[in-house]
Amino acid sequence: MRIELVRRPQHSILFSALSPFIALALTLVFGAILFALLGKNPAATMYVFFIEPLTQMWSLHELALKAAPLIMIGVGLSVCYLSNNWNIGAEGQFTIGAIAGSILPVVYPQFQNAFTLPLMLLMGMAGGALYAAIPAFLKVKFNTNEILTSLMLVYVAGLFLDWMVRGPWRDPQGHGFPQTIQFSDAATLPEIFPQSGNANWGIVIAIAAALVLWFVLGRTLKGFEVKVIGESPRAGRFAGFSAARMVFFSFIISGALAGLAGICEVAGNVNQLQPVISPGYGFTAIIVAFLGRLNPLGIVAAGLVLGLSYLGGEAAQVALGVSDKAARVFQGMLLFFVLASDTLILYQIRLVRSRKAAGEGAVAGHA
Amino acid sequence: MEAESGERGAALLDVRGLTKIFGALKACDNVDLTIGTGQIHALLGENGAGKSTFVKMLFGSLQPNGGEIRWKGRRVAIASPGEARRLGIGMVFQHFSLFEALTAAENIALSLGNDTPIAAIAAKAQALSYSYGLPLDPYSLVGDLSVGERQRIEIIRCLLQTPDLIILDEPTSVLTPQEAEKLFETLERLRSEGKSILYISHRLEEVKRLCDGATVLRHGRVVGHCDPRQETAASLARMMVGNDVAAVVRPPVDREGDRPPLLEIRNLSRTPATPFSIPLRNVDLSVRAGEVVGIAGVAGNGQGELFEAISGEARQDDAGTVRLRGRDAGRLGISGRRELGAAFVPEERLGHGAAPRMTLSENLLLSRYKTDGKALLGGLGTIRRSALAAAAKRIVERMDVRKSGEDPEAAALSGGNLQKFIVGRELDRQPAVMVINQPTWGVDAGAAARIRQALIELARNGSAVLVISQDLDELFEISDFIAVMHNGELSKPLPVAEASYEKIGLLMGGAAPEGAPHSVEAA
């Protein structure tokens, strides 16, 4: 007996639209089962996890803080995934972006004026873009698998950050803690409504980035190029589009946005570099991109949902003593169900009874 | 005839009311067909008439929704190809399923699926191949073999199972006329030994020459059974198509006046891009304004490679190798060559000429964004959807593209209608140079005539048209000159008045042009 996926002759438009919601619903159901098995009241846990954070102003601010990097990275990744380039290393580009953007406040702390922050953001983008260009170059030049190279570079970036904050960039007055000096006010991303909470302009930048990419992908020739190359490389070549240039374009766009997310996180939220600056935003953003159906506006919504899972995870840990890994489990289930529903929209499952002779299987392959 | 066959009872295969439904489409609707022992029976029909669906049900790779199959008088259900082979039904597919990196004998061994040693299989295959006049070296690598030789492997592989009925799907579509003649001799030999053959084709002349009976399918239904020897090619065509097809008119080329060469290829060579692709060897060709030049050849002799080299999907190192309208274009990409006035239609429609999941209007943009940028694109590179929709509508009307919905995805169109759209997309530009690979492959007769006429008209209005095709009838119908591609080399173009099927066929088989008269005598 084996299981085969058979392509459906037609796919349902209704279910294509519903698929993210089905995936969400299934995640909630299985999440509830998981909590019940852990001996928690599922209803109460779900409330703490997903409803309570939405009832208070300060936690809405927290949600914006968490969603901003997810959206920024997610919309960048959508360009990659639409063009069939599998950048899995946004977490590393985020880290390098944060380091590059921190050069000014850490190495030149006296440089404080109106240009400080914009320059930091630009340098963060440049850092992320250059770091993402490495797997792009390797793919174009040597035909290496970008999934592996971009993923491995995540760990290189993480260790590089660790070494920087323990070594050359450690705050001399920091009592030996592995961290840099605090950023000056001029190097801090300001809060939007300081009276009600600490959300900063990162969320505005994220939504602006989503709008720009939504326009580019949906309305311009460049967006058309991205989709043609992703869907049908040979038709893309026939159109005169260069697949190699698209590898660089998509990696550099997504790297720049991941780097921007990195420096925004550091300049707006952490205010210094530490060994760990991200709870896995770069990986979670992959889920965000797919849950948002690779559509930048959908990604804004998906970023808020995944941001909520981080927030709910913290709340559940405090209120109910659930492990903080529960949030990661939720995210993992969500990605699983999103991909499963998308697969089932395009394919149906068929069970095939095994044949007696292997040779007959080969002949069946003829047809 | 049906009543007669019903009483005969001795019919080898008797199919009654066979039906296959895919969604809303009845691919086969109540099809009857009877084949007696020792008969060659033709299954005729245009592309999409349901021929392939029908034989897949006979071979067990599809299950019918209704009807019955009687085999040697007994009702059978054929659940799998293995089952079909046990019953004694063998099949030679149109698209071969051979591993190029293995030898002929190894490929045969794979399909037998038992423990017979390769040496035994090779000896048996070789003996069989010589006794049927299909010489084959069982230890040769499939990748090194011509298409005709690969077909021999498929046939030998099928014969090794000693079937009573052999199904051949469009066997001559990949053969030169001479190779086809050889194949016919083998088939006649098999018939004389009492084997039955179901012969699927849309080539009427060979059906008339070879077959004892014929069943004609149209839109999944049987429109008639007949004895092809009693019919004319025209009457068979009428049965297949349902009405008379307008003949293509080819007015004479204007011999007077200045007709500059618009497409020139000089000493074009190309190393193979993959281990199994064909190198191009010193190709020279010139196509002048006002004429259609056809390139004949058996599939896989470098036509695809030549197309890519002319279109600019593969560029040349030397700019002078390909010249368009008198200007060097060898180092330009496909967009640059389009801007010099050239237009291209590749062989593969879905995935090369068109992106399957994109709408027709988006697919219009695919090849036109550079040459028609002003009309189709706004500032900031935005796509002007209304202009695009209007242009797509114009093409759909001019080429009579049948579609469902306002702007469907390319994959939703039938092959013929998509081809009409793709050809129309390029004609709409009035290109000075048109290069088209397999213009009417899989297109129904009416649409094919329309496309061919449009190509001739484009040329007579002052453009240069280069047509690459495996369909010799088509090339003789539309070309002013015919050249032949064989193993990456291109012969000198012959004026169509001097060309004959025999001459072209010899060139397709690789005979040197000088030796042609002698070889004719030898053949």
Interface residues (C-beta under 8 A of the other chain):
Chain A: P9 Q10 R219 T220 L221 K222 F224 K227 V228 E231 S232 R234 A235 G236 R237 F238 A239 G240 R355 A357 A358 G359 E360 A362 V363 A364 G365 H366 A367
Chain B: F22 G23 K56 F59 S61 L62 S80 P81 G82 R85 M91 F93 S97 L110 S111 L112 G113 N114 S311 G312 E313 G333 I334 S335 R338 F344 P346 E348 G351 H352 G353 A354 A355 P356 R357 M358 E362 L365 L366 S367 Y369 K370 L377 L380 G381 T382 I383
